[in-house]
Amino acid sequence: MTVQETIFQIMKETAEEKGASIQPNLQLPIGELGFDSMDWAVIVVKLEQELGFDPFADGARFEINTVQDFVRLYQKE
């Protein structure tokens, strides 16, 4: 599975756990996914387990407006 596919799968699973259904796409504004801060924390932890790193671990701040921006953080490694 590619990084993008892994991220989309984890986003879908997180939404399903909340009883929601989403179809993430790269152009979708990140705020339209309906995730709160706890959801994002869970997503980041799951991605760290799957991909082996956390781009937020060093405290760096990123401008994330779309799903594509989020995916790019994980594709940099």
C-alpha positions in Angstrom: 0.0 0.0 0.0 1.3 3.5 -0.8 1.6 6.2 1.8 -1.5 8.0 0.4 -3.5 4.7 0.4 -2.4 4.1 4.0 -3.5 7.6 5.1 -6.9 7.3 3.3 -7.5 3.9 4.9 -6.8 5.2 8.4 -9.0 8.3 7.8 -11.8 6.0 6.6 -11.5 3.7 9.6 -11.4 6.7 12.0 -14.6 8.1 10.5 -16.3 4.7 10.6 -15.5 4.4 14.3 -17.5 7.6 14.8 -20.3 6.3 12.7 -19.5 8.5 9.7 -18.5 7.7 6.2 -16.0 9.8 4.2 -14.3 9.6 0.9 -11.0 11.5 1.3 -9.5 13.1 -1.8 -6.4 15.2 -2.2 -8.3 18.5 -2.8 -10.7 18.2 0.1 -10.2 20.9 2.7 -8.9 19.2 5.9 -11.6 20.8 8.0 -14.4 19.1 6.0 -13.4 15.7 7.2 -15.2 16.2 10.5 -12.4 15.1 12.7 -11.7 16.7 16.1 -8.4 17.0 17.8 -8.7 13.6 19.5 -9.4 12.0 16.1 -6.3 13.6 14.6 -4.2 12.4 17.5 -5.4 8.8 16.9 -4.7 9.2 13.2 -1.2 10.4 13.8 -0.5 7.6 16.2 -1.8 5.0 13.8 0.2 6.5 11.0 3.3 6.4 13.1 2.7 2.7 13.8 2.2 2.0 10.1 4.8 4.2 8.6 7.4 4.3 11.3 7.6 8.0 11.9 5.7 11.1 13.1 6.4 14.3 11.2 5.0 16.3 14.2 7.4 14.6 16.8 9.9 17.5 16.8 7.3 20.1 17.5 7.4 21.6 14.0 4.4 23.4 12.7 3.0 23.0 9.3 0.3 24.7 7.3 -2.2 22.0 6.4 -5.2 23.2 4.4 -6.1 20.1 2.3 -5.8 16.4 2.6 -2.9 16.7 0.0 -1.0 18.9 2.4 -1.3 16.2 5.1 -0.3 13.4 2.8 2.8 15.4 1.7 4.1 15.5 5.3 4.3 11.7 5.3 5.7 11.5 1.8 8.7 13.6 2.6 10.4 10.9 4.6 
